[in-house]
Amino acid sequence: MSFTNIRLAGPAGAFEETGKTPLSRALGACRKQLIVVGLFSGVVNLLQLTTSIYMMQVFDRVLASRVLDTLYFLSLIAIAATLVLALLEAVRGQVMQRLASWVEQRVAPEGFVRAIESTLRGRPYRMEALRDLAICRGFLGSPSALALYDVPWVPIYLAFIFLLHPTMGFIALGGAVMLFVLTLASELSTSKLLKEANVAGMTSQRRAESITRNAEVIDSMGMLPAVIGRWRESVAAMTEPQQRAADRAAVLVAATKFFRIAVQIGILGVGAYLVLQQELTAGASIAGSIIMGRALAPVEQMIGGWKQLVQARQSFRRLQAFLSQPRLRPAGMPLPEPKGQLSVERVSYGFPGQGVPLVKGVNFSLAPGDSLAVIGPSAAGKTTLIRMLIGTLQPSAGTVRLDGADVYQWMREDFGRHVGYLPQDVELFDGTVFQNIARLAEAEPSAVYEAAQLAGCHEMILRLPNGYDTQIGDGGQYLSGGQRQLVGLARAMFGRPKLIVLDEPNSNLDGDSEVALTRALARLKEQGTTVVLVSHRPTLVQGVDKVMLLKDGAVEMFGPRAEVLKRLMTPRPAEVPAAPAAPRLEGSAA
């Protein structure tokens, strides 16, 4: 089997060790391959002595004996050893590249899932985890990682120089100590600055992403100069420590090269002196200089790649901390298909540290096939309630249940098959109309057509350039606002879900589309689908069974549609202000 075609497949249980992150488990699975790379590195470093030994034999034996056969055999052996050295260098590099790619492929899906969960939690470190994983992969497959395998051989090279002559050995030892001191200086002088630059870089990236998401607002209101000013501030916060670290690293790299060359010159000079004193052969003198250069090469390489090493180490620590966080919810198990019984049991929600909750003690239930319109003023908590109904937000108190099961604890892949959701801001994916309605999964065309017809957008889709195969671009940028809303509605209705939650579903719809949506709600009721929608349009509210008025996060009214609307339409008696006290006249009776 070729070492470059590594297979790391193993039993599934090998990755279920408790107390370890997916990254730790993936690296643990590579232990045998890393040991093989270490063994190859040992052979490589031994073969690095080929040139020195060949030089010694040629100068001390061949030139003295003038025997050509010896030269031929020595040359053949040296060439063969060098060929093996080159092959092993290539193999260990390929092994490390494949290990790095395998680790990324193993960890990336988990990192992506955790990034989505962090978005739901509102945490800033999200997709940066995948960038950190790419940095770790880049380092693991780089020459800097192989240099870590070569550094332990420095004492062996020094010992070989000591065998040639103690004086040369002490010079080499002094040079090695000096380079290790420079390595420590590089760590102390640049590590903190690079960490600061990395943090500022992530902040700058987030700010740039926020700017691009609001391009229309920035362009329409002439905010570009102010936005660029803020972005430049974040870039400056990144480039300043990065530049300082680069300046210090450049000085240390130059000092490293100086000391390495100076030590080699010293070895050659002392070697020549020892040759003149007849304490050393000429071949041994030259071999000592070559070995010294090889001994210091991995240390010099580490210092040259110190920035990459520090970034990889910091990325690894951030990634480990990120992956060690508890999951958003337990894995859960698939549950039987629900009928659509929705129960909201005294649900409240508030941000940690804020005294006033956004939603306060909401309590209601809907039977399968019921429809509910949630109305109320802005900032009443309607969207927060909607997010708790679909299980993306965990209530601070209370529980939302679908057929008795907690929607937040329900396994998401299974739960999603039974639920349709249309957010207030419709987000579509880069792909075709068909793929978006099918929720990016393989689907029967008939199921997609049924959802589109139910949402009232089948005819609209057929008028697109390529019908259902029309590419809509990132976020559905090639569609109008109304078209995006209709495709989002069809996606929510795909697969005949048992619960559909719609947040302002008609905000971008014209009159005909609203009528089609009203008909769709009636058909959903016939199918036994429970529907909860947020809307202020009378056409939709008139088509539901129940209405809830939410105000300041609390339920002010709830009941059958006709009853609640009648109470809302009944004028309330105006409060009569108290009459002001009559002014007291001077001289009046007490």
C-alpha positions as CSV (number, residue, x, y, z in Angstrom):
1,M,0.0,0.0,0.0
2,S,1.3,3.5,-0.9
3,F,1.9,5.7,2.1
4,T,0.5,8.6,0.1
5,N,-2.9,6.9,-0.2
6,I,-3.7,7.0,3.5
7,R,-7.0,5.6,4.7
8,L,-8.0,6.5,8.2
9,A,-11.4,4.9,8.3
10,G,-12.1,3.1,11.6
11,P,-15.0,2.1,13.7
12,A,-17.6,4.7,14.4
13,G,-17.0,4.4,18.1
14,A,-13.4,5.5,17.7
15,F,-14.7,9.1,17.5
16,E,-17.1,9.0,20.5
17,E,-14.5,9.4,23.3
18,T,-15.9,11.7,25.9
19,G,-14.1,14.8,27.0
20,K,-12.4,15.4,23.6
21,T,-13.3,17.7,20.9
22,P,-13.8,16.5,17.3
23,L,-10.4,18.1,16.4
24,S,-8.6,16.2,19.2
25,R,-10.3,13.0,18.1
26,A,-9.3,13.5,14.5
27,L,-5.7,14.2,15.4
28,G,-5.8,11.2,17.7
29,A,-6.9,9.0,14.8
30,C,-3.8,10.2,12.9
31,R,-1.4,9.0,15.6
32,K,-0.1,6.0,13.7
33,Q,0.4,8.0,10.5
34,L,2.2,10.8,12.5
35,I,4.5,8.1,14.0
36,V,5.3,6.8,10.5
37,V,6.2,10.4,9.5
38,G,8.4,10.5,12.5
39,L,10.2,7.3,11.5
40,F,10.6,8.6,8.0
41,S,12.0,11.9,9.4
42,G,14.6,9.8,11.4
43,V,15.7,8.1,8.3
44,V,15.8,11.4,6.4
45,N,17.9,13.1,9.0
46,L,20.3,10.1,9.0
47,L,20.6,10.3,5.3
48,Q,21.3,14.0,5.5
49,L,24.8,12.9,6.7
50,T,25.5,11.4,3.3
51,T,27.1,14.5,1.9
52,S,29.4,15.0,4.9
53,I,30.5,11.3,5.1
54,Y,31.0,11.3,1.3
55,M,33.2,14.4,1.6
56,M,35.3,12.9,4.4
57,Q,35.9,9.7,2.4
58,V,36.8,11.5,-0.8
59,F,39.2,13.9,0.8
60,D,40.7,11.5,3.4
61,R,40.8,8.2,1.4
62,V,40.3,8.7,-2.3
63,L,42.7,11.6,-2.7
64,A,45.2,10.0,-0.5
65,S,45.1,6.5,-2.1
66,R,44.2,7.6,-5.7
67,V,42.1,4.5,-6.1
68,L,39.3,5.2,-8.7
69,D,37.3,2.1,-7.8
70,T,36.8,3.5,-4.3
71,L,35.6,6.8,-5.7
72,Y,33.1,5.0,-8.1
73,F,31.6,2.9,-5.3
74,L,31.4,5.8,-2.9
75,S,29.7,7.9,-5.5
76,L,27.2,5.2,-6.3
77,I,26.4,4.7,-2.6
78,A,26.0,8.5,-2.1
79,I,23.8,8.9,-5.1
80,A,21.6,6.0,-4.0
81,A,21.3,7.4,-0.5
82,T,20.4,10.8,-1.9
83,L,17.8,9.2,-4.1
84,V,16.2,7.5,-1.1
85,L,16.4,10.8,0.9
86,A,14.5,12.6,-1.9
87,L,11.9,9.9,-2.1
88,L,11.3,9.9,1.7
89,E,11.2,13.7,1.7
90,A,8.5,13.6,-0.9
91,V,6.5,10.8,0.8
92,R,6.5,12.5,4.2
93,G,5.4,15.8,2.7
94,Q,2.6,14.0,0.9
95,V,1.6,12.1,4.0
96,M,1.3,15.4,6.0
97,Q,-0.7,17.0,3.2
98,R,-3.2,14.2,3.2
99,L,-3.4,14.1,7.0
100,A,-4.1,17.8,7.0
101,S,-6.8,17.5,4.4
102,W,-8.4,14.5,6.2
103,V,-8.5,16.3,9.5
104,E,-10.2,19.3,7.9
105,Q,-12.7,17.1,6.1
106,R,-13.4,15.3,9.4
107,V,-13.8,18.4,11.5
108,A,-15.3,20.9,9.0
109,P,-18.9,19.5,9.1
110,E,-18.9,19.7,12.9
111,G,-17.4,23.2,12.8
112,F,-20.1,24.2,10.3
113,V,-22.9,22.9,12.5
114,R,-21.4,24.7,15.6
115,A,-21.1,27.9,13.5
116,I,-24.8,27.8,12.7
117,E,-25.6,27.1,16.4
118,S,-23.4,30.1,17.4
119,T,-25.4,32.2,15.0
120,L,-28.6,31.1,16.7
121,R,-27.0,32.0,20.0
122,G,-25.9,35.4,18.8
123,R,-22.2,34.8,19.4
124,P,-19.6,36.6,17.3
125,Y,-17.2,33.7,16.7
126,R,-19.0,31.7,13.9
127,M,-17.6,31.2,10.5
128,E,-14.2,32.3,11.8
129,A,-14.0,28.7,13.1
130,L,-13.7,27.4,9.5
131,R,-11.0,29.9,8.7
132,D,-9.1,28.8,11.8
133,L,-9.5,25.2,10.7
134,A,-8.1,26.1,7.3
135,I,-5.1,27.8,9.0
136,C,-4.5,24.7,11.1
137,R,-4.7,22.6,7.9
138,G,-2.3,24.9,6.1
139,F,0.3,24.6,8.9
140,L,0.0,20.8,9.3
141,G,0.8,20.3,5.6
142,S,3.5,22.9,5.5
143,P,7.4,22.6,5.7
144,S,7.2,24.3,9.1
145,A,5.4,21.3,10.6
146,L,8.1,19.0,9.2
147,A,10.7,21.2,10.8
148,L,9.3,20.3,14.1
149,Y,10.2,16.6,13.3
150,D,13.8,17.7,12.4
151,V,14.5,19.9,15.5
152,P,15.0,16.9,17.9
153,W,17.9,15.7,15.6
154,V,19.9,18.9,16.4
155,P,21.6,17.3,19.4
156,I,22.5,14.2,17.3
157,Y,24.2,16.4,14.7
158,L,26.0,18.3,17.5
159,A,27.2,15.0,18.9
160,F,28.5,14.0,15.5
161,I,30.5,17.3,15.4
162,F,31.8,16.6,18.9
163,L,33.1,13.2,17.6
164,L,35.0,15.0,14.8
165,H,36.6,17.4,17.3
166,P,35.5,18.8,20.7
167,T,36.5,22.3,19.9
168,M,34.3,22.3,16.8
169,G,31.6,20.7,18.9
170,F,31.6,23.6,21.4
171,I,31.4,26.2,18.7
172,A,28.5,24.3,17.1
173,L,26.8,24.0,20.5
174,G,27.2,27.8,21.2
175,G,25.6,28.5,17.8
176,A,22.7,26.2,18.4
177,V,22.1,27.8,21.9
178,M,22.1,31.2,20.3
179,L,19.6,30.2,17.7
180,F,17.3,28.7,20.3
181,V,17.6,32.0,22.3
182,L,16.5,33.8,19.1
183,T,13.6,31.4,18.8
184,L,12.5,32.3,22.3
185,A,12.9,36.0,21.6
186,S,10.7,35.6,18.5
187,E,8.0,34.0,20.7
188,L,8.2,36.7,23.4
189,S,8.3,39.6,21.0
190,T,5.7,38.6,18.4
191,S,3.2,36.2,19.9
192,K,1.2,38.8,21.8
193,L,1.2,41.2,18.8
194,L,0.1,38.5,16.4
195,K,-2.7,37.5,18.7
196,E,-3.9,41.1,18.9
197,A,-3.7,41.3,15.1
198,N,-5.7,38.1,14.6
199,V,-8.5,39.3,16.9
200,A,-8.6,42.7,15.1
201,G,-8.6,40.9,11.8
202,M,-11.7,38.9,12.7
203,T,-13.4,42.1,13.9
204,S,-12.5,43.8,10.6
205,Q,-13.8,40.8,8.6
206,R,-17.2,40.9,10.5
207,R,-17.4,44.6,9.9
208,A,-16.7,44.2,6.2
209,E,-19.4,41.5,5.9
210,S,-21.9,43.7,7.7
211,I,-21.1,46.5,5.2
212,T,-21.7,44.4,2.2
213,R,-25.0,43.1,3.6
214,N,-26.2,46.8,3.8
215,A,-24.9,47.9,0.4
216,E,-28.3,49.4,-0.7
217,V,-28.7,51.4,2.5
218,I,-25.1,52.7,2.3
219,D,-25.4,53.7,-1.4
220,S,-28.9,55.2,-1.2
221,M,-28.1,57.5,1.8
222,G,-24.5,58.4,0.9
223,M,-23.0,56.7,3.9
224,L,-20.0,55.3,2.0
225,P,-17.4,57.8,3.4
226,A,-18.5,57.2,7.0
227,V,-18.6,53.5,6.5
228,I,-15.1,53.4,4.9
229,G,-13.8,55.5,7.8
230,R,-15.0,52.9,10.3
231,W,-13.7,50.1,8.2
232,R,-10.3,51.7,7.9
233,E,-10.2,52.1,11.7
234,S,-10.7,48.3,12.1
235,V,-8.1,47.6,9.4
236,A,-5.6,49.9,11.1
237,A,-6.2,48.1,14.4
238,M,-5.1,44.9,12.6
239,T,-2.2,46.2,10.5
240,E,-0.4,48.2,13.2
241,P,0.4,45.2,15.5
242,Q,0.9,43.0,12.5
243,Q,3.5,45.4,11.1
244,R,5.3,45.7,14.4
245,A,5.4,41.9,14.7
246,A,6.7,41.7,11.1
247,D,9.4,44.3,11.8
248,R,10.6,42.4,14.9
249,A,10.5,39.1,13.0
250,A,12.5,40.5,10.1
251,V,15.3,41.6,12.6
252,L,15.3,38.1,14.2
253,V,15.4,36.3,10.9
254,A,18.4,38.5,9.8
255,A,20.1,37.8,13.1
256,T,19.5,34.1,12.7
257,K,21.1,34.1,9.2
258,F,24.0,36.1,10.5
259,F,24.7,33.7,13.4
260,R,24.3,30.6,11.2
261,I,26.7,31.9,8.7
262,A,29.1,33.1,11.4
263,V,29.1,29.7,13.1
264,Q,29.8,28.0,9.8
265,I,32.6,30.3,9.1
266,G,33.9,29.7,12.6
267,I,33.7,26.0,12.1
268,L,35.6,26.2,8.9
269,G,38.2,28.5,10.3
270,V,38.8,26.4,13.4
271,G,38.8,23.3,11.3
272,A,41.5,24.8,9.0
273,Y,43.5,25.7,12.1
274,L,43.1,22.1,13.5
275,V,44.2,20.7,10.1
276,L,47.3,22.9,10.2
277,Q,47.9,21.6,13.7
278,Q,47.4,18.1,12.3
279,E,44.6,17.5,14.8
280,L,42.0,17.0,12.1
281,T,41.7,15.9,8.5
282,A,40.7,18.3,5.7
283,G,37.6,16.1,5.0
284,A,36.5,16.2,8.6
285,S,36.9,20.0,8.7
286,I,34.6,20.4,5.6
287,A,32.2,17.8,6.9
288,G,31.8,19.6,10.2
289,S,30.8,22.8,8.5
290,I,28.2,20.9,6.3
291,I,26.8,19.1,9.4
292,M,26.6,22.4,11.3
293,G,24.6,24.0,8.5
294,R,22.2,21.0,8.5
295,A,21.9,21.1,12.3
296,L,20.8,24.7,12.4
297,A,18.5,24.6,9.3
298,P,15.3,23.4,11.0
299,V,15.8,26.0,13.8
300,E,16.3,28.7,11.2
301,Q,13.2,27.4,9.3
302,M,11.1,27.6,12.5
303,I,12.1,31.2,13.1
304,G,11.4,32.1,9.5
305,G,7.9,30.5,9.8
306,W,7.2,31.7,13.3
307,K,4.3,33.8,12.3
308,Q,2.6,30.8,10.7
309,L,3.3,28.7,13.7
310,V,1.9,31.3,16.1
311,Q,-1.2,31.8,14.0
312,A,-1.7,28.1,13.8
313,R,-1.3,27.7,17.5
314,Q,-3.8,30.5,18.3
315,S,-6.2,29.1,15.7
316,F,-6.0,25.7,17.3
317,R,-6.7,27.1,20.8
318,R,-9.7,29.1,19.6
319,L,-11.0,26.1,17.6
320,Q,-10.6,23.8,20.6
321,A,-12.4,26.2,22.9
322,F,-15.1,26.6,20.3
323,L,-15.6,22.9,19.7
324,S,-15.5,22.1,23.5
325,Q,-18.6,24.2,24.1
326,P,-21.8,22.3,24.8
327,R,-24.1,21.7,21.9
328,L,-27.1,24.0,21.4
329,R,-29.3,21.0,22.2
330,P,-28.9,17.3,22.8
331,A,-28.8,15.0,19.8
332,G,-32.3,13.7,20.4
333,M,-34.2,10.9,18.7
334,P,-36.6,10.8,15.8
335,L,-40.2,11.0,17.0
336,P,-43.5,9.8,15.4
337,E,-45.0,12.1,12.8
338,P,-47.0,14.8,14.7
339,K,-50.6,15.6,14.1
340,G,-50.2,19.4,14.7
341,Q,-51.3,19.8,18.3
342,L,-49.4,23.0,19.4
343,S,-49.2,23.8,23.1
344,V,-47.5,27.0,24.4
345,E,-47.1,26.6,28.2
346,R,-46.5,29.9,30.0
347,V,-43.5,30.8,27.8
348,S,-41.3,33.7,28.7
349,Y,-38.0,35.0,27.1
350,G,-35.5,37.6,28.1
351,F,-31.9,38.3,27.3
352,P,-29.5,37.4,30.1
353,G,-28.8,40.3,32.4
354,Q,-31.9,42.3,31.2
355,G,-34.6,42.7,33.8
356,V,-37.6,43.1,31.6
357,P,-38.4,40.0,29.4
358,L,-39.4,40.4,25.8
359,V,-42.1,37.7,26.1
360,K,-44.0,37.3,29.3
361,G,-46.0,34.2,30.3
362,V,-47.6,33.4,26.9
363,N,-50.0,30.5,27.3
364,F,-52.3,29.0,24.6
365,S,-52.9,25.9,22.5
366,L,-54.0,25.1,19.0
367,A,-55.7,21.9,17.7
368,P,-54.5,20.3,14.5
369,G,-55.8,22.4,11.6
370,D,-56.3,25.5,13.7
371,S,-54.9,28.8,12.4
372,L,-53.8,31.7,14.6
373,A,-53.0,35.3,13.6
374,V,-50.6,37.1,16.1
375,I,-51.1,40.9,15.9
376,G,-49.8,43.7,18.0
377,P,-47.7,46.9,17.8
378,S,-44.0,47.0,16.9
379,A,-41.6,45.6,19.5
380,A,-44.4,43.6,21.1
381,G,-42.4,40.4,21.0
382,K,-44.1,38.8,18.0
383,T,-41.0,37.6,16.2
384,T,-39.4,36.4,19.4
385,L,-42.5,34.3,20.1
386,I,-42.4,32.9,16.5
387,R,-38.8,31.9,16.9
388,M,-39.7,30.0,20.1
389,L,-42.5,28.2,18.3
390,I,-40.1,26.8,15.7
391,G,-37.5,25.8,18.3
392,T,-34.6,28.1,17.2
393,L,-34.9,30.1,20.5
394,Q,-35.0,28.4,23.9
395,P,-37.6,29.9,26.2
396,S,-36.2,31.4,29.5
397,A,-39.2,29.8,31.1
398,G,-42.0,27.5,30.0
399,T,-42.1,25.1,27.1
400,V,-43.4,24.9,23.5
401,R,-44.7,21.5,22.6
402,L,-45.8,19.9,19.3
403,D,-47.9,16.8,20.0
404,G,-46.5,16.8,23.5
405,A,-42.8,16.9,22.5
406,D,-40.6,19.9,23.3
407,V,-39.8,21.6,20.0
408,Y,-36.5,22.9,21.2
409,Q,-35.3,19.4,22.1
410,W,-36.6,17.7,19.0
411,M,-33.9,16.4,16.6
412,R,-33.7,19.1,14.0
413,E,-33.4,16.9,10.9
414,D,-36.6,15.1,12.0
415,F,-38.4,18.2,13.3
416,G,-37.8,20.1,10.0
417,R,-39.7,17.5,8.0
418,H,-42.9,18.4,9.8
419,V,-42.5,22.2,10.0
420,G,-42.5,25.1,7.5
421,Y,-41.2,28.5,8.3
422,L,-41.2,31.8,6.5
423,P,-39.1,34.5,8.2
424,Q,-39.8,38.2,8.0
425,D,-36.7,38.7,5.9
426,V,-36.7,35.9,3.3
427,E,-33.3,34.4,2.6
428,L,-32.9,32.1,-0.4
429,F,-29.9,30.0,-1.3
430,D,-27.7,30.2,-4.4
431,G,-29.2,27.6,-6.8
432,T,-32.3,27.0,-8.8
433,V,-35.9,27.7,-7.9
434,F,-36.5,23.9,-7.7
435,Q,-33.6,23.4,-5.2
436,N,-34.8,26.2,-3.0
437,I,-38.4,25.0,-2.8
438,A,-37.1,21.4,-2.1
439,R,-34.9,22.8,0.8
440,L,-31.7,21.8,-1.1
441,A,-32.5,18.1,-0.8
442,E,-33.4,15.5,-3.4
443,A,-37.1,15.7,-4.1
444,E,-39.8,14.4,-6.4
445,P,-40.8,17.1,-8.9
446,S,-44.5,16.5,-8.1
447,A,-43.9,17.5,-4.4
448,V,-42.2,20.7,-5.5
449,Y,-44.9,21.5,-8.0
450,E,-47.6,20.9,-5.4
451,A,-45.9,23.3,-2.9
452,A,-45.5,26.0,-5.6
453,Q,-49.2,25.6,-6.6
454,L,-50.3,25.8,-3.0
455,A,-48.3,29.0,-2.5
456,G,-49.7,30.5,-5.7
457,C,-46.4,30.9,-7.5
458,H,-46.4,28.0,-10.0
459,E,-47.5,30.3,-12.9
460,M,-44.9,32.9,-11.9
461,I,-42.1,30.3,-11.8
462,L,-43.1,29.1,-15.3
463,R,-42.7,32.6,-16.6
464,L,-39.1,32.8,-15.4
465,P,-36.3,32.3,-18.1
466,N,-35.8,28.6,-17.3
467,G,-38.8,27.9,-15.2
468,Y,-38.0,25.8,-12.1
469,D,-34.3,25.5,-13.3
470,T,-33.8,29.2,-13.2
471,Q,-30.7,30.2,-11.2
472,I,-31.7,32.8,-8.6
473,G,-28.2,33.9,-7.4
474,D,-26.9,34.4,-3.9
475,G,-29.8,35.3,-1.6
476,G,-32.2,35.2,-4.5
477,Q,-30.8,38.4,-5.9
478,Y,-32.1,37.8,-9.4
479,L,-35.7,37.7,-8.1
480,S,-37.9,40.6,-7.0
481,G,-39.0,41.0,-3.4
482,G,-42.4,39.6,-4.2
483,Q,-41.0,36.6,-6.1
484,R,-38.6,35.8,-3.2
485,Q,-41.5,35.9,-0.8
486,L,-43.5,33.5,-3.0
487,V,-40.6,31.1,-3.4
488,G,-40.1,31.2,0.4
489,L,-43.8,30.5,0.9
490,A,-43.5,27.5,-1.4
491,R,-40.5,26.3,0.5
492,A,-42.4,26.6,3.8
493,M,-45.3,24.5,2.4
494,F,-43.1,21.9,0.8
495,G,-43.6,18.3,2.1
496,R,-47.0,18.9,3.6
497,P,-45.7,20.0,7.0
498,K,-48.0,19.7,10.1
499,L,-47.0,23.1,11.5
500,I,-46.4,26.2,9.4
501,V,-45.2,29.5,10.9
502,L,-45.3,32.6,8.8
503,D,-43.8,36.0,9.8
504,E,-45.4,38.8,7.8
505,P,-46.0,36.4,4.8
506,N,-47.7,39.1,2.7
507,S,-45.4,42.0,3.3
508,N,-44.2,42.0,-0.4
509,L,-47.3,40.5,-2.1
510,D,-49.7,42.3,-4.4
511,G,-53.5,41.8,-4.2
512,D,-53.7,38.7,-6.4
513,S,-50.9,37.0,-4.5
514,E,-52.7,37.8,-1.2
515,V,-55.8,36.2,-2.5
516,A,-53.8,33.1,-3.5
517,L,-52.2,33.1,0.0
518,T,-55.7,33.2,1.6
519,R,-56.8,30.3,-0.5
520,A,-53.6,28.4,0.5
521,L,-54.4,28.9,4.1
522,A,-57.9,27.4,3.5
523,R,-56.3,24.4,1.8
524,L,-53.8,24.0,4.7
525,K,-56.7,23.9,7.1
526,E,-58.3,21.1,5.0
527,Q,-55.1,19.2,5.1
528,G,-55.1,19.5,8.9
529,T,-52.0,21.7,9.0
530,T,-51.7,24.1,12.0
531,V,-50.8,27.6,10.9
532,V,-49.4,30.5,13.0
533,L,-48.9,33.8,11.2
534,V,-47.9,37.4,12.1
535,S,-49.8,39.9,10.0
536,H,-51.7,43.2,10.2
537,R,-53.5,42.8,6.8
538,P,-57.3,42.3,7.3
539,T,-57.4,39.9,4.3
540,L,-55.2,37.3,6.1
541,V,-56.6,37.9,9.6
542,Q,-60.1,37.3,8.3
543,G,-59.1,33.9,7.2
544,V,-57.8,32.5,10.5
545,D,-59.7,30.7,13.3
546,K,-58.1,32.6,16.3
547,V,-56.4,35.9,16.9
548,M,-53.9,36.9,19.6
549,L,-53.1,40.5,20.5
550,L,-49.6,40.7,21.9
551,K,-48.6,43.9,23.7
552,D,-45.3,44.5,25.6
553,G,-44.6,40.8,25.4
554,A,-47.8,39.8,27.1
555,V,-51.1,38.4,25.7
556,E,-53.7,41.1,25.9
557,M,-56.4,39.3,24.0
558,F,-56.8,35.7,22.7
559,G,-59.8,33.9,21.3
560,P,-61.9,33.2,18.2
561,R,-61.3,35.7,15.4
562,A,-64.8,37.2,15.4
563,E,-64.8,37.7,19.2
564,V,-61.3,39.3,19.3
565,L,-61.9,41.6,16.3
566,K,-65.2,42.7,17.8
567,R,-63.5,43.7,21.0
568,L,-60.8,45.5,19.0
569,M,-63.4,47.4,17.0
570,T,-65.5,48.4,20.0
571,P,-64.5,51.9,20.9
572,R,-63.2,52.3,24.5
573,P,-64.6,55.2,26.5
574,A,-62.1,58.0,26.6
575,E,-60.7,58.8,30.0
576,V,-62.1,62.1,31.2
577,P,-59.4,64.2,32.8
578,A,-60.2,65.5,36.3
579,A,-61.4,69.1,36.4
580,P,-58.8,71.6,37.7
581,A,-59.5,73.0,41.1
582,A,-61.2,76.4,40.9
583,P,-58.9,79.3,41.9
584,R,-59.4,80.7,45.3
585,L,-60.6,84.3,45.3
586,E,-59.1,86.8,47.8
587,G,-61.5,87.7,50.4
588,S,-63.7,84.7,50.0
589,A,-65.0,82.8,53.0
590,A,-62.7,80.1,54.3
